[in-house]
Amino acid sequence: MRINVVGQPLLEALLDRKARIGVENVDLHAMLKEILLWANRFVPSESGSILLDDPAIVRKPRRRGKAASQQLYFVACFGKGSAAIVGTSLPEDAGIVGRTYTSGRPYISKEVGQDVCFYSGIDKKTNFCTKSIVCAPIRLKGATIGVIELLNKLTGVNYSRADLSLLRLFAEYTSTLIQNSLDAKAFEELSNVDNLTGLYNDRFFYDCLFKEVAAAVRGGGQLSLVFLDLDRFKEVNDTHGHLAGSRVLTEVGSIIKAGLPKRANGVRYGGDEFVVVLPGHSITDAAGYAEALRKAIEEFVFLRHRLYPGARPVMLKGHITSSLGVSELRENVKAGGSTVELRDALIRQADTAMYASKQSGRNMMTPAKGRVDPTLHKAG
């Protein structure tokens, strides 16, 4: 039995629920195929599908004359013509699938020709003739997120309540597998995040930059790096205590996150050092971004909220500044060497430029100069 599954980009988008996580390391294609395979073994049918809604769309109450707000996507299906509909979508109120999704209740239609809820548009696309349907909602944390359906029972006997009960079990199994996949990715994501700032940590940084360097070399694209070190941060700890210092780092993390360009990643590199990875940015673009970040930190009022009950806000402005260095792969690193060597050379160039900002008086941004041979040194 051939089971068609939607492509990975759409599948990742439809499974990106409740958290900023991906599913690239979870074999969802195999998971969806297995669910439909077993559902068909227990309730043999001519055709079947799993549909999921789009988590990026907020469902709105239906009003007369208004189009449906949500869409249901065919993410896996088998049977005649199923290859033509995988990846396509239906409005949330279309047909028996829509009825099951919007009501959150299972549905049996033994004679679809006499069912006012039946939608024939999919049959026209697939050249299929639907006679009967059994359908169950897929729920995640109490909310309906999709539907699993089987069409035209093969045994010659119509779908029964027992068949519906079996399909509901597979709907629950689908929910469990999706939730487990998301939980696993959430745990992996947390292991890559700095608890204090909410930015990524150095573990994520090295892996991310390795992949971005490889992609830039392969596609001939630009890749820039911004290194940032806070000025006079030790004075905050010495004068106001480590609780104040931790709060400052948290607030710097918020400033970085608020201004991140598309596809960029912010990282707490360690202590009071931060990094921003900027795929697709030239040295000029990255320098402009870094200068704006420097100015945002300089003008920010740190510690404006009480550190603990009874304490007065410290209200630091202008005292916390930053020194930044910027490097770009093609501009500052010679071609040749392994991906690791190229990555480390790019890091070294940004780091060196950042120290030049420190030595030139702090609270400034310095672009890297010249191009280094990546094979001569390794970053520590």
N, C-alpha and C positions, 0 to 999 in steps of 0.2 A: 504493500500500500504506500503510495507516494504522498508525503505530507509536505505542503509548501509552507515556508516560514518567512516572515517579513525580514528585510535587511536589518543589519545591526544598528545603523544610525537611528532609524525610526524606533526600533525596539528599545534602545537605550533611552530615548526621549519619553516613551510611554511608561517606562519603569522608573523614571526619575521622580519618586514620590516622597514628600515630607522631608526631604533632606537633599543637600547638594552633593549627590553621590552618583557615580556611574556604575555600569554593570559590565565593563569590558572584560573582566576576569571570570565572569560567570557564564557557563554554557547554557544560555537560555534557549537557544535553538533546539538543543537536544532535549531540554526540559519540556518545552511545548510539544515537541514531536511525541515524546513518551506519554504525555497526558492524553493526547488524542488517540494514540495507538491503543492504550489500555482502555479508554472509554469505548472505543469501537470493538474491542474484544469482548467486553462485557455486554454491550448493547450494539450488536452488529448493524451498521447503517450504511446507506449509499454515500453519504456526505456528512461533514461536520466541520465546525469552526470554533476558534477561540477569538473573541473580540475584546479589546481593552479601550478604555477612554483615554483622553489626553489630559494628564495632570496639570498642564499649563493653562487649561481653560477652566475658569470658575463657572460652575453651573449657576444659571440665573432662573428665577421663576418664569415659567412660560406665560406670555401674554398673547391675547388674541391677535393674530396677524403677524406675530413676530417669529422669526426663524429660530430653530433649536440652537442653543448655545454650545452644547457638547457634541462631540463626534465619537463614534465607535469604530475602531480600526480592526480590520481582519489581520491578526498577527500570525495565525496558523490555521490552515484548513486543508481538507482532503476531499476527493470526489471530483466528478466531472466538472471541468471548467474552473476549478479552484485556483489554478495558477493565474487566472485573469483578475481575481479579486483580492489576492493577498496584497496587503499594503494600502488598499482603498478603504474608504470610510463610509459610514452611514450617519445621518442625523440621529440624535438620541431617541427620537420618538418614532423612528421608522420601523414598521412591521412588528412582528412578534418579538424579535430581539430587543427592539426599543421598548416594548411593553414590559418585558422582563427586567430590563435595565432600570427604567424609571420607577417601576413599582417595587423592585427588589424582591419579587416573588417568582418562583418557578412557574412554568407554563407548559401545558400539553395541548397541541392542536392535532386532532386525529384526521380531520378533513380540512386542509387549508383553503380549499375552494369555497367552503362555506363559512370561513372565519374572516370577519370584517377587519381583524388586526393584521392579516397577512399582507406582505408587501412583495409584489412580483418582480420588482426591478432587478434583483440579483439573479433570478432565473433567466431573465433576458440577456444579462451579461455573460452568463455561464452556459447557456443552452441547456439548462438543467430543468427538470420538472419536479418541483416539490409537491409531495402529497401529504406528508405529515411531519410534525416538528415536536421535539422535546427540548426544553431550554431551561437553564438554571443560572442564577446570578453568581458572579464571582465577587466576594466581599473582602475588603482589607480594613482591619480596625474599625469594623462597623459600617463602613461606607461601601456601596456597590461601585466597583471599578471596571466591570466588564461582564461578559456573558459567555457561557459555553453552550453550544447547540449541536444536536444530531438530527439528520433529516432522513426520512424514508427507511424505516426498519426493514432489514433484509429477510427476516424469517417469514414474512407474509402476514404476521400478526401485528396489530397496531401497538403503538407505544402504550405502556401501562404505568400505573403508579409505582410499581417496582422499578421500572426503567428510570423513572424520574428520580427516585430515591438514589439509585446508583449514580446518575449524572450529578446529583447534588453532592455526593461524596467526592467526585472528581473535581467539582468546582471548589470544594473546600481544600482538596489536595493542591489545586492550582494556587489558591490563596496562601497556603502554608509554604509552598516552594518559593513563591514570589517574596513573601515576607522573610524567609530564611536567607534568600539571596541578598535582599536589601540590608538585613542585619549584618551579614558577613561583610558587605562592602562598607557599611557604616563603621564597623569595628576597625577595618583596615584604614578608613579615612581618619578616624580618631587617632590612630597610631602615627599618622603623618602630620598632626596638627599640634602646634604649641599651645599648651593649656592657658598660658597667661594672656597672650595676645590674640588668639584665634587665627593667626596666620599659620602657614605651613612651617614645618621644622626643617632642620638641615638634612635629615634622612630623606625627606621628600625632595628637597632641593637638588641634591646630587643626581638622583634618578630622573627628575623632571628635566634638568638641564642637559643631561646626557641624551635624552630623547629629542629635545629641541635642537641640539647641535646636529644630531644625525639627520633630522628632518631638514634643517637649513642647508646642510652639505648636499643632501640628496636632491633637494628641489631648487637650490641656488637662492634661497631666501635670506632675508636679513634677520639677525638675532642680536639683541642688545641686553646688557646687564647693568643694573644700578646697585652699587654698594653704598650703604649709608651707616654712619657711626654717629651716635649722639655726642654732642659737645658738653662738657662739664656735668656729665651725668653723675659722676662720683660725688660731686658736691651736694646733689639732692639727697643721696643716701646719707652722707655725713651730717648734713644740716637737719633734714626732716625725717630721717629714718628709712629703713628698707621698705616699709609699707608704702610710703610715698613713692619710692623708686619703682616699686612694682606697678603702682597705679600709673605712673608716667609711661612705662613701657606698654601698658594696656592701651593708654590713650594714643600713643604713637601708632600702635597696631590699627586702631580705629581710623586714624588719619590715612594710613596707607591703604586700607581696604576701601575707604570711601572714594579714593581717586584712582583705583586700578583701571587701566584701559582694558578693552576686550581682549581676552586670551592671556592676559598677564597674570602672573602669580606672585603674591607677596610672601616673603619668608622671614622669620626671625632666625637669623644665622647663629646667634649665640650672644649672651650678655646683652649689650645695648647696640648690637650690630644687626642690620636688616639688609635684605636683598630683594630686588624686584626683577623678575625675568620677563623680558619684553619681546616675544616673538613678532616678527614682521616690522620691527622698528629700526630705522636707520640711527646712526650715531647722533644726527641732528635732532631727530624726533625724541630720542631717549634723553638727550641733554635738556631739551625743552621740558619734558616731563619731570626730570630730576630737579630742575630749577623751580618748577611750580611746587614740587613736594617740599623742597627746602624752605620756600617762602611760607607754605602752609604751616610747617612746624614752627617757624620763627614767630608767626603771628598768633599761634594758638595759645589760649590761656589754659595752662595745665593746673591740675589739682584745684579746680573751681568748686568741687564738691567736698564735703567733710570726709575725712579719712575714717572717722569713728564718731559716735555720738558725743556731743559736747565740744568737739574740736572745731576750730575755725578753718574755713577754706584757705589754702595757702596762696592760691591765685598767682601762679608763675607765668609771666609773659616776657619773652625775649631772653630769658635766662637759659632755657632749653633750646638749643639750635642743633644743626646737623652739618656734617661734612660728607660730601658725596663724591663718588667716582663713577664714571660711565665708560663702558667698553662695548665694541661691536665686533662680531665674529670676523667678517670679511675685512673690516677697516683696521683691526688691531691684532689679528692673528694670521700668520702666513699659512698658506695651504700646505697640506701634507700632515702626516702623523695620524694616530688613531683617534677615534672619537673621544676617548678619555683624555688624551693629550690636548686635543683642541678645547675640550671643556675646561680643563684645568688652566690652560693658557688664558682663556677668556676670563676666568675668575681672577687670575693673577693680575691681569691688566686693569680690571675694575678696582681691585683691592689697592693696587699701587696708585691709581689715580685718586682714590679716596684718601690715602695717606698724604698725597701731595696737597689736598685741600686742607688737611690738618696742619701741615707744616707751613702753609701759606697764610695762616691766620684763623682757620676754622670758619664755620657758617658760610660755606661756599661749595660750588660744584665744579669739578674738573673732569673734562673728557680725557680719555687715555690718548697717549701720543705714540705714534709709530706702530710697527707691526713686529711681533715677536715670533720666533721659531718655536712651535709647540713641542718639538722633540728635544729641546735642550734642557728644560726644567719640568718639574712636576709640582703641582700645588700641594701644600702640606695639609 
